[in-house]
Amino acid sequence: MDVTCEVVGEGTETLALDDDATYADVCRATGYSPHEVTVLVDGAPVPEDAPVEANELKVLRLIKGG
């Protein structure tokens, strides 16, 4: 399945995911650990172990520093 993913502050990309992908798989596909980001669907956070059911979502980095 193809999912449009906006990593907030970094841009938008289309991810090709397996049909049984979870939101944790989305995190990894964007290069982040599920502990570093949260996935938002329609502005609401979703559990990382839930199956991906949305065609468009946002990934929000929780920690950014240096």
C-alpha positions as CSV (number, residue, x, y, z in Angstrom):
1,M,0.0,0.0,0.0
2,D,1.1,3.6,-0.6
3,V,0.8,6.1,2.2
4,T,1.4,9.9,1.9
5,C,3.5,10.8,5.0
6,E,4.4,14.3,6.1
7,V,7.3,14.4,8.5
8,V,6.5,17.8,10.2
9,G,9.1,20.3,9.4
10,E,11.0,18.0,7.0
11,G,8.7,17.4,4.0
12,T,6.2,14.9,2.5
13,E,7.0,11.6,0.9
14,T,5.1,8.6,-0.4
15,L,5.9,5.4,1.5
16,A,5.4,1.9,0.0
17,L,4.3,-0.3,2.9
18,D,3.3,-4.0,3.3
19,D,-0.4,-4.5,3.5
20,D,-0.1,-5.6,7.1
21,A,2.1,-2.7,8.2
22,T,1.7,-1.0,11.6
23,Y,2.3,2.6,12.5
24,A,5.6,1.5,14.0
25,D,6.6,0.4,10.5
26,V,5.7,3.9,9.3
27,C,8.1,5.4,11.9
28,R,10.9,3.1,10.7
29,A,10.2,3.8,7.1
30,T,10.8,7.5,7.7
31,G,14.1,6.8,9.5
32,Y,12.9,7.2,13.1
33,S,12.3,4.9,16.0
34,P,8.7,4.7,17.4
35,H,10.2,6.2,20.6
36,E,11.3,9.4,18.7
37,V,8.1,10.2,17.0
38,T,4.3,9.9,17.1
39,V,2.1,9.3,14.2
40,L,-1.0,11.5,13.7
41,V,-4.0,10.6,11.7
42,D,-6.5,13.5,11.3
43,G,-4.6,15.3,14.0
44,A,-4.9,12.5,16.6
45,P,-2.1,10.2,17.7
46,V,-2.5,6.5,16.9
47,P,-1.0,3.5,18.7
48,E,2.2,2.3,17.2
49,D,1.0,-1.3,17.1
50,A,-2.2,-0.5,15.2
51,P,-2.5,-1.5,11.6
52,V,-2.1,1.3,9.1
53,E,-5.6,2.3,7.9
54,A,-5.0,5.8,6.7
55,N,-3.8,7.0,3.3
56,E,-2.4,10.3,4.6
57,L,-0.7,10.8,8.0
58,K,1.8,13.0,9.8
59,V,4.9,12.0,11.7
60,L,5.8,14.4,14.5
61,R,9.2,14.3,16.1
62,L,9.0,14.3,19.9
63,I,12.6,15.1,20.7
64,K,14.8,17.4,18.8
65,G,18.0,18.7,20.2
66,G,21.7,19.0,20.0
